Amino acid sequence: MLQLLIGGFIALTVLYGLLSVYFRSVHREGLENRFDSGGEDGLREDFVRQGMVTYDHSLRKRALRLIYVVPVVLIVAIAYAVNHS
């Protein structure tokens, strides 16, 4: 049982890391495209850096932590339903 928990935690951590890098890359690319399309003042690097700081404090970034919560809640709910039916 402990091996299953450790393996699951490792799998969720890898998934969290991969999705975090992917979403961060997509957001950065969107900022770069928005700057390149015009209408933004200043240097491109400063604009992208400020946008990434904003992303780091956004709800979308924090919502990724649900990767740890949702599977645990589902497993507990299924185990409860199976044992109490």
C-alpha positions as CSV (number, residue, x, y, z in Angstrom):
1,M,0.0,0.0,0.0
2,L,2.8,2.4,0.9
3,Q,4.5,1.7,-2.5
4,L,1.3,2.6,-4.3
5,L,1.1,5.9,-2.4
6,I,4.7,6.8,-3.0
7,G,4.4,5.8,-6.7
8,G,1.2,7.8,-7.1
9,F,2.8,10.8,-5.4
10,I,5.8,10.6,-7.7
11,A,3.6,10.2,-10.8
12,L,1.5,13.2,-9.8
13,T,4.6,15.3,-9.1
14,V,6.0,14.5,-12.6
15,L,2.6,15.4,-14.1
16,Y,2.5,18.6,-12.1
17,G,6.1,19.5,-13.3
18,L,5.3,18.8,-16.9
19,L,2.1,20.7,-17.0
20,S,3.6,23.6,-15.1
21,V,6.4,23.9,-17.6
22,Y,4.0,23.5,-20.6
23,F,1.5,26.1,-19.3
24,R,4.3,28.6,-18.5
25,S,5.7,28.1,-22.0
26,V,2.3,28.7,-23.6
27,H,1.8,31.8,-21.5
28,R,5.2,33.2,-22.4
29,E,4.6,32.6,-26.1
30,G,1.3,34.4,-25.8
31,L,3.0,37.4,-24.2
32,E,5.6,37.4,-26.9
33,N,3.0,37.2,-29.7
34,R,1.0,40.0,-28.1
35,F,4.0,42.2,-27.9
36,D,5.0,41.4,-31.4
37,S,1.6,42.3,-32.7
38,G,2.1,45.9,-31.5
39,G,0.3,48.2,-29.1
40,E,2.7,47.5,-26.2
41,D,5.3,50.0,-25.1
42,G,8.8,49.4,-23.8
43,L,11.2,46.5,-24.2
44,R,10.0,43.1,-25.2
45,E,12.0,41.4,-22.4
46,D,10.5,43.7,-19.7
47,F,7.0,43.2,-21.0
48,V,7.4,39.4,-21.0
49,R,9.1,39.4,-17.6
50,Q,6.3,41.5,-16.0
51,G,3.7,39.2,-17.6
52,M,5.4,36.2,-16.2
53,V,5.5,37.7,-12.7
54,T,1.7,38.3,-13.0
55,Y,1.3,34.7,-14.2
56,D,3.2,33.4,-11.2
57,H,0.6,35.0,-8.9
58,S,-2.4,34.0,-11.0
59,L,-5.2,31.7,-10.1
60,R,-4.3,29.5,-13.1
61,K,-0.9,28.8,-11.7
62,R,-2.3,27.9,-8.2
63,A,-5.1,25.8,-9.8
64,L,-2.4,23.4,-11.0
65,R,-2.1,22.2,-7.4
66,L,-5.4,20.5,-7.8
67,I,-3.5,17.8,-9.6
68,Y,-2.7,16.6,-6.0
69,V,-6.1,17.1,-4.5
70,V,-8.6,15.8,-7.2
71,P,-7.2,12.2,-7.4
72,V,-7.1,11.8,-3.7
73,V,-10.6,13.0,-3.3
74,L,-11.9,10.7,-6.0
75,I,-10.1,7.7,-4.5
76,V,-11.5,8.4,-1.1
77,A,-15.0,9.0,-2.5
78,I,-14.9,5.7,-4.5
79,A,-13.6,3.8,-1.5
80,Y,-16.3,5.2,0.7
81,A,-19.0,4.4,-1.9
82,V,-17.8,0.8,-2.3
83,N,-17.5,0.1,1.4
84,H,-20.8,1.7,2.4
85,S,-23.1,0.5,-0.3
